[in-house]
């Protein structure tokens, strides 16, 4: 079985690419999303307790709210120690979930696991992947998408981009680069070529 990691910068369209690839591969592939695992993690009482204790943000039993996300975003953009504390809580959980999904995919004889891991390079916990696909876009496109999808101002969007490894470095490290700065059709064509390499 092949592990195909989808990563890249914030606001580049990683989720869209990962889902389209998974759909195109059909029953041959399984899917994992670190972002979805984070949402589930915020609904855990032990995680909520640590976030409250270490970062001072209270998360209720129903999971994280938009306002609480904003509080955490403000903390990690203003404080490296807060960013490190949040990562220490969430990253082990997401990578444990990835290992479980890998094991399940192997038992079910899937040919590919499409794993969307936004901070694949930033975490320092790189897993051995057969393909690392970086979804890239211009900085202007990233900012515009963050403003539209998350309602951020330009300065906050730029701060979030700056928290990550520069796009140029990720592109240099990638096995495959999908440039997602144009039409959906152009992106779909690139994904189609990638799918042929995976099967």
N, C-alpha and C positions, 0 to 999 in steps of 0.2 A: 504494500500500500504506500502511496505517495502522500507526503504532507506538503500542502501548498499554503504558505503563509501570505496573507494579504495585509500589507501595512502601508505606511505613507504618512503624510502630514495631516493635521487637523483641517477639515473642510475641503479635502481633495476628492471625496466621494468613495472612500474605501468600502463602506457598507453597501453601496449600490453595486460596485464591482464584484464584491464577494457574493452577494445574493444572485446576481445575474450569472456568474460563473457556476455557482452551485446548481441553479436551475438548468443551465445548459448541459451540465454533466449528468443530470437526471439521477436515476437510481444507482449509478456507479459511485456517487459521492455522498459524504456526510458533511455536516456544517457545524462550525463552532464560532461563537462570537464572544470575545472578551468583554465587549460593552454590555451584552446581555447578561453575562455572568456578574458584572459589577452591579447591575440593577437588582439581580437576585440577592447579591451579597448585602446590599443596603437594607434589605428586608429581614436580615438575620439579627436577632437580639444581641448576639455577642459582638457583631460588627458595629451595631448602633451604639453599644456601650463604649467600645474603644474610640469611636469617632467623637462621642460626647466627652470622654475623659481626656483624650489627647488633643482634640481640636476645638472643643467647646460648642459643637453643633449638635443639636438634639434631633434625632431622626425617630419618628413614631413607628408603631408596628405596621403601618400601611406602606412603609417604604419611604424613599426620599422624595421630597417635593421640589418644585421648581425654585422656590425661595431658598431651600436648603442647599440646592445645587449652586445657586448664586453665592451663598455664604462660603461654601467650600472653594468655589472658583476664585473668589476674592482673596481667600487665605493663601491658596497655593501660588497665586500670581504675585503676592506681596511678600511671601516668606518661604525661603528655601527649606527651612526646617519643617514647616507645615506641609509642604509638598512631599518631603521625604517621609513624614509621618503617615500621610494618607497612602502613599505608595506601599509602605511597609504593611499596612493593613490589607490593602486590596490585591496587590500583585501575587502574593502566595496563593490566595484563593483562586484567582483566575488561572494560574498555571497548574494548580492541582486539578481544576476542572478540565483543562486541556488534556492532561495526561489520562484522565478517565475517559474522555471522548476518544482519544487515540486508541486506547485499549478496546473500547466498544466497537470502533470502526474496524479494527483488525479482526475482531471476533465475528463480525458480520460480513466479512469478505468484501468490504468496500474497496474500490480502487484508489480513491482520493479522499482526503479530508481537507476541505477548504476551511482554513482557520483565519478569521479576521482578528488581528492582534495589533491595534493602533500603535502601541508603544513597544513594538518588538525590539527595536534597536536601543531604546532608552532604558529599558528595564535591566539590562545586564544579565538577563536570564535566558539568553537565546536558546531555543530548542533546535535540534538538528532538523532542518527542513530540506526537502528535495528541491523546492522552488521557493524563493522569497520574491514576491511580486510587490513592487513599490508603485502605488497609485500616486501620480504627481500632477500638480497643477501650478499655475502661476500664483504668486503671492496675492495679486489683485483678486484673482478668482477665489482664493481661500477666504480672504476678508469679506468679499461680497456674499459668499455662501454663509459664513458665520453670522453676518448681519441679518440675512434673510431667515435662516433656519432657527437661530437662537436669540434673535433680537438684540444682538450686541452692538455697542458703538464701535467705531473703527479702532480706537485705542485699545479697548479690551480684547478685540479680536487679534490685534497685532501682538499683544502681550501673551496670549495663549499660543500663538504660532512660535514666538520666541522661546517658549519653554521647551520646545522640542529641538531635536537635532536638525540642523539645516537640511533642507530638501536636497541640495546638491550632494551632500554626503550620503544620504539614503539612496539616491539614484546610483551613485558610484558603487555602492555595496550590493545592489539588487542583482538578481538573476534575470529578472524580467521587469521592464518598466511599462506601465500603462499610463499614457498621457491623457488625462481627463479634463481637458480645458476647452474642448470643442463640443460638437453635437453628441447626443446619445448614440446615434448611429455609428459615429466614428469610434466611440468607446466600445460598443458592442462588437464591432469588427475586430478590434484588438483582443477582446475576451474570446471571440471565436477562434482566433489563431492560438491563443494560450490553451484552450480546451483540447485542441488537437495534440499538443505536446504532452498533456497530462494523461491521455488515454492510450 
